[in-house]
Amino acid sequence: MKRNCDFLIKHKRFETLVSCGIIYKCKLSGALLMEKDLKEKWACAGCIIPDIVKNNPCKHLNPQKTFLIRGSSLTYFECKLLNIIMDTPDFCFINCKMYRQKNI
């Protein structure tokens, strides 16, 4: 994993006869991920949420992530104020007065 994510926690350490490792849990989706998954683009390596959260977006913007099947994920953002769902928060950056007032 190339950066820290506030939504990724260590869930459990496991040991088998041939290997050992750590299972992580994504707090956004509740999905359990292996260490090798963290380097995959569908899991953590391609996730845009930590970068967006790091820039202190609007308090009404909630990131969401869903792992539909292993090897695929869906990331989206929910605005609680306007009750809309977006693929990226670009709409907020351009159009929302609440976002602009917070970041002035």
matplotlib code that plots the C-alpha trace (Angstrom):
import matplotlib.pyplot as plt

x = [0.0, 1.5, -0.3, -2.2, -6.0, -8.1, -10.7, -8.4, -7.8, -6.0, -8.7, -7.0, -3.6, -3.7, -1.3, -1.6, 0.8, 2.5, 2.0, 0.9, -0.4, -2.8, -6.4, -7.5, -11.0, -12.2, -14.5, -16.4, -17.5, -16.9, -14.9, -12.0, -8.8, -5.6, -2.2, -1.8, -5.1, -3.9, -1.6, -4.4, -6.0, -9.6, -8.9, -6.6, -4.0, -6.6, -8.8, -9.2, -10.9, -7.8, -6.6, -10.0, -10.5, -7.0, -8.0, -10.8, -13.9, -17.3, -18.7, -21.8, -19.8, -19.6, -17.3, -18.7, -17.0, -18.6, -16.9, -19.5, -17.4, -13.8, -11.6, -14.0, -15.2, -17.4, -16.4, -18.9, -19.6, -22.9, -23.9, -26.2, -27.1, -28.4, -29.2, -27.3, -24.7, -21.7, -18.8, -16.4, -17.0, -16.2, -19.8, -19.3, -16.0, -17.6, -21.3, -21.8, -21.9, -21.6, -18.3, -16.9, -17.8, -16.1, -12.9, -12.5]
y = [0.0, 3.3, 5.6, 5.5, 5.1, 6.1, 3.5, 0.5, -1.4, -4.6, -7.1, -10.4, -12.1, -15.7, -18.6, -21.7, -24.6, -23.0, -19.2, -16.4, -12.9, -10.2, -9.7, -6.1, -4.6, -1.7, 0.3, 1.8, -1.4, -4.0, -6.1, -8.2, -7.9, -9.8, -8.1, -8.8, -7.2, -3.8, -3.6, -4.3, -1.4, -2.8, -2.6, 0.0, 0.9, 2.5, 4.0, 7.8, 8.2, 8.8, 11.6, 13.4, 13.0, 14.4, 17.6, 18.2, 18.2, 19.4, 17.8, 16.8, 14.6, 10.9, 8.5, 5.0, 1.9, -1.4, -4.6, -6.3, -9.4, -10.2, -8.3, -5.4, -2.4, 0.6, 4.0, 6.8, 9.9, 10.8, 14.4, 14.4, 18.0, 17.7, 14.0, 13.1, 10.4, 11.2, 9.2, 11.9, 15.0, 17.3, 18.6, 19.9, 21.6, 23.5, 24.1, 23.9, 27.1, 25.2, 23.7, 27.0, 28.8, 26.1, 26.3, 30.1]
z = [0.0, -1.0, 1.4, 4.6, 4.5, 7.5, 6.3, 6.3, 9.6, 10.5, 11.2, 12.0, 11.8, 10.4, 10.3, 8.2, 7.8, 4.8, 5.3, 7.6, 7.0, 8.0, 6.9, 6.6, 6.7, 4.7, 7.0, 4.1, 2.7, 5.4, 2.9, 4.1, 2.1, 2.1, 2.0, -1.7, -2.4, -1.1, -4.1, -6.6, -8.5, -7.8, -4.0, -2.4, -5.0, -7.3, -4.6, -4.9, -1.5, 0.7, -1.6, -1.6, 2.2, 2.7, 1.0, 3.6, 1.5, 2.6, 5.8, 3.8, 1.4, 2.4, 0.5, -0.2, -1.6, -2.5, -3.5, -5.7, -6.5, -5.7, -8.2, -8.7, -6.7, -7.1, -5.5, -5.2, -3.1, -1.4, -0.7, 2.4, 1.9, -1.7, -1.5, -4.6, -5.5, -7.7, -9.2, -8.2, -6.1, -9.0, -9.0, -5.4, -6.2, -9.1, -8.1, -4.4, -2.4, 0.9, -0.3, -1.6, 1.7, 3.7, 1.7, 1.3]

ax = plt.figure().add_subplot(projection="3d")
ax.plot(x, y, z, "-o")
ax.set_aspect("equal")
plt.show()
